[in-house]
Amino acid sequence: MAKAAAKKSAAAAPSVERRPALAGHELSATGVTLAVLPPAERISLRAPDASVAALSKALGVTLPQKPKTSAAKAGRTALWLGPDEWLVIDEVGKDPLADCAEVTVLHSAVGISHRNVAISVTGPAAAVTINSGCPQDLSLDAFPVGAASRSILGKVEIVLLRTASDAFRVECWRSFSDYVFTFLSEAARDAAA
């Protein structure tokens, strides 16, 4: 009898499935397309100058050392966020946190894969769409391909990466992703008008 009750209890146990935030959201307007990017592995990395070479080697991408810069190699991108701070994004399923765990130099690496969501903003009106709520100068002269920075969009913090002359990756916290996508959707419609 105990086996039958345990079996029945196990069969009735609820299952939990994590769904990506904004799954299936996309928008196309004249001159701009918004799409939620697939999940990626991400870490927030802090380290002093003396640790940069060893961490770069372990991650397989050279950590950028100048403001507003990024570096990419083999599906992994490192974005400079401050003098000792980077956002590392891996889009090919490798774990940058595990790579950093092997390094013995001073650093702090925190997994933030489930915290962030990325939205792609592409097309000739991409910069205008983002600039509707972001004070960053997004002209190609001031913010060239590969440029990255922490900024704001409306009322929330974002990390912005220019991936092509007419394409951006907008990283935001999962809890703000609906706000960011809705803000960008309204801005895209305005840019198309």
Steps between C-alpha positions, in 0.01 A plus 500: 500500500781743582652440153170578329456821701858609425452425129172695491663792686794505257267497199302794639808711578494822303774557249676829463634623170691826462383684191719770350374851572318650203511170309370556149489880523601682186392807310563631152429860408623707209878522541536301822458145630498393865562140603573327826833323467547137606618431856874539553752433776610820674731600781570824678877511536708725726880486509806722548739574212744234619237227441384603152752295299427173682122553482519591131690178431251290697200662330648483151430867434714801587328709764478856363677767703351822357162665564217422256678199348434130457683199367355187344632158401334166426153597624623665818491878554657705778363851557695760699271652766756666725871509589477156662162372376378300199186327381595175327236343273534153347248423225625151410418317822840501668522600865722804566447457875660155485789644295561765768484241779823349370688831539689562824561875458288749695155548344128478565278324246125474558260311276217725381361292215146488637504863612543653155301501178631627167298680234626554147417835340586504128434707191562854374283645780664295780703789645201737488287237675749458785568875524134561574581403859879479517720812523806323354626654174449210258650661192757270336775752579423503873378141537665285228448129437628314807429790735342402831378690803276492800223754454130551560191448289201684639512415869724192499867416472612322185827385351522595134724339236515611137536180297481656151450846353123452525475240780512504880479251784310638800566308824263559790394329819232236453268682742510811277491319164128552437540873565805521270335305218180706525700825509699398193181385321334839549820678395525281187144587402578870550822472298305335218238778491 
